[in-house]
Every structure is written in C-alpha cells, then in structure tokens.
Amino acid sequence: MISKNGERFVLKGSITMDNARAIMEEGESLFNHEDVKVDLAGVEEVDSSAVSILLQWMREAQLRNQPILFFNLPENLKSLIALYGVEEMIPNQ
C-alpha cells in the first residue's frame, strides 16, 4: 500500500474502511523519516476514512514537530476534504 520512491512515500489503490487500519499501521513508519512527503497520485478509491487518516498523520506530525506534505490528491479525495471543511488543515502541494 505504501512504498518509498525517492523522497516521497507513495500510496496506491484504495483508502477505504476495508483497509484503513492496515494503512494507519503501515503509516506509522512514515514518521521514522525527517521529512514526510506523501504522494497520493495512485489512489483510485476513497471514502471518509481517507480524510481521517490524513488528519491523523497531520496530528502525529505536529506531535513530533515534523513537517508533512501531501502531493497529488485525487479529485474524489479533494471533494471529501472540502465537504468536511478541512482544506486548510491538510497541506496539499
């Protein structure tokens, strides 16, 4: 689900309730790196759990005083982020 490509961590496939727990657990390793850059270009299907995961990663980054950036958010995820009114909380490049 999460792979490393250069300086970025790459998510592919779906982020839904079906795999949210596994993605959260796998995502814990993101914070073992100095800069956390997450590329979501390969994400095809999302539900509200995807927004929850990004917000949790934001909280974790803040607790560790680490920068985190998200790249290439798919349109369906951007729509959910806007629906929940959290656009300003999720840094998208």
ROLO-655602 format. One record per residue (C-alpha): residue number from 1; chain; x, y, z. Coordinates in nm, 2 decimals. Layout:
BEGIN
     n   chain       xx       yy       zz
   NUM       A        X        Y        Z
...
# end
This chain:
BEGIN
     n   chain       xx       yy       zz
     1       A     0.00     0.00     0.00
     2       A     0.28     0.25     0.09
     3       A     0.61     0.24    -0.09
     4       A     0.91     0.47    -0.10
     5       A     1.00     0.64    -0.42
     6       A     1.29     0.88    -0.38
     7       A     1.20     1.13    -0.11
     8       A     0.83     1.05    -0.13
     9       A     0.61     0.78     0.01
    10       A     0.36     0.66    -0.25
    11       A     0.01     0.53    -0.18
    12       A    -0.17     0.33    -0.44
    13       A    -0.51     0.17    -0.48
    14       A    -0.79     0.24    -0.24
    15       A    -0.81     0.40     0.10
    16       A    -1.14     0.28     0.24
    17       A    -1.29     0.14     0.56
    18       A    -1.18    -0.20     0.44
    19       A    -0.81    -0.12     0.46
    20       A    -0.79     0.19     0.68
    21       A    -0.65     0.01     0.98
    22       A    -0.37    -0.15     0.78
    23       A    -0.28     0.18     0.61
    24       A    -0.27     0.35     0.95
    25       A    -0.04     0.09     1.09
    26       A     0.18     0.09     0.79
    27       A     0.18     0.47     0.80
    28       A     0.34     0.48     1.15
    29       A     0.68     0.41     0.97
    30       A     0.65     0.74     0.79
    31       A     0.75     0.93     1.10
    32       A     1.08     0.75     1.12
    33       A     1.20     0.99     0.84
    34       A     1.29     1.35     0.87
    35       A     1.06     1.49     0.61
    36       A     0.73     1.32     0.54
    37       A     0.61     1.37     0.18
    38       A     0.32     1.15     0.07
    39       A     0.22     1.12    -0.29
    40       A    -0.14     1.01    -0.35
    41       A    -0.15     1.02    -0.73
    42       A    -0.20     0.64    -0.74
    43       A    -0.50     0.64    -0.51
    44       A    -0.82     0.55    -0.70
    45       A    -1.09     0.49    -0.45
    46       A    -1.15     0.68    -0.12
    47       A    -1.41     0.72     0.15
    48       A    -1.43     0.93     0.46
    49       A    -1.16     0.71     0.63
    50       A    -0.90     0.85     0.39
    51       A    -0.97     1.20     0.53
    52       A    -0.94     1.06     0.88
    53       A    -0.61     0.90     0.80
    54       A    -0.46     1.22     0.66
    55       A    -0.58     1.42     0.96
    56       A    -0.43     1.16     1.20
    57       A    -0.10     1.18     1.01
    58       A    -0.12     1.56     1.05
    59       A    -0.17     1.53     1.42
    60       A     0.12     1.28     1.45
    61       A     0.35     1.51     1.26
    62       A     0.25     1.80     1.48
    63       A     0.32     1.60     1.80
    64       A     0.66     1.50     1.66
    65       A     0.73     1.86     1.53
    66       A     0.78     1.71     1.19
    67       A     0.68     1.86     0.85
    68       A     0.44     1.66     0.64
    69       A     0.32     1.74     0.29
    70       A     0.07     1.57     0.07
    71       A     0.11     1.56    -0.31
    72       A    -0.13     1.48    -0.60
    73       A    -0.45     1.44    -0.40
    74       A    -0.71     1.28    -0.63
    75       A    -1.02     1.48    -0.71
    76       A    -1.25     1.25    -0.52
    77       A    -1.04     1.30    -0.20
    78       A    -1.03     1.67    -0.26
    79       A    -1.41     1.67    -0.27
    80       A    -1.44     1.49     0.06
    81       A    -1.18     1.72     0.22
    82       A    -1.39     2.02     0.10
    83       A    -1.71     1.86     0.21
    84       A    -1.58     1.82     0.57
    85       A    -1.43     2.18     0.56
    86       A    -1.08     2.07     0.64
    87       A    -0.89     2.21     0.33
    88       A    -0.68     2.44     0.54
    89       A    -0.57     2.15     0.77
    90       A    -0.43     1.93     0.50
    91       A    -0.13     2.08     0.32
    92       A    -0.16     1.98    -0.05
    93       A     0.12     2.06    -0.30
# end
